[in-house]
Amino acid sequence: MAIRDWPIDERPREKLLDKGAAALSDAELLAILLRTGTAGHSALDLARNVLTSFQSLRKLIASDRQRFCAEPGLGPARYAELQASVEIARRQLSETLRAGPSLSSPRATRDYLSARLRDLEHEVFCCVYLDKRHRLIQFEELFRGTIDGASVHPREIVKLALQRNSAAVIIAHNHPSGVAEPSQADELITQRVKEALALVDIRLLDHIIVGDGQCVSLAERGLI
């Protein structure tokens, strides 16, 4: 039976309009994005099958284009639509942080950086530039690849921070392995960046390492 033939209160779109998005299951939300199903299967059937195949909504969103498009009923157009919706959510979060609460607390920082870095399959080193009230000016990815002392250039971080008129900086990188425990190289990088920024009166507030389901704050560890 097609979704349009279901009782109104069971249709995902109508349910969202009546009760709000939070009332919907992952499959119902995905069905709204998919809009149509396949021969003999509704959009909700397709959504359930896709979530079963990928094991979770998070893994579906984090999948690469090749894996996504290989799934029956999906394809490049639906990959583009899903990624666009995810990026809209990220940008909305970024806009909220620019005008809203500061990132001076480790919890606020972890929430923001986890949303940006948690599901990446490659290692990324980034900087978060903050104003005098520790509100977000800009998030910037500086490079990808294994993070070690030779690959991080404190002088470049200082230059970019000055260009953005930053009063404080948070540095961060992810561990695709999922283990967020800092290495000796991570601690060394932290001190080098802190010392370089201090020369121009810019504070390094934290170095956050993002793993799978957890983040480690070097500031909380007393390493800054």
Secondary structure by P-SEA (a helix, b strand, c coil): cccccccccccaaaaaaacccccccaaaaaaaaaccccccccaaaaaaaaaaaaccaaaaaaccaaaaaacccccaaaaaaaaaaaaaaaaaaaaaaaaccccccaaaaaaaaaaccccccbbbbbbbbbcccccccccccccccccccccccaaaaaaaaaaacccbbbbbcccccccccccaaaaaaaaaaaaaaaaacccccbbbbbcccccccccccccc
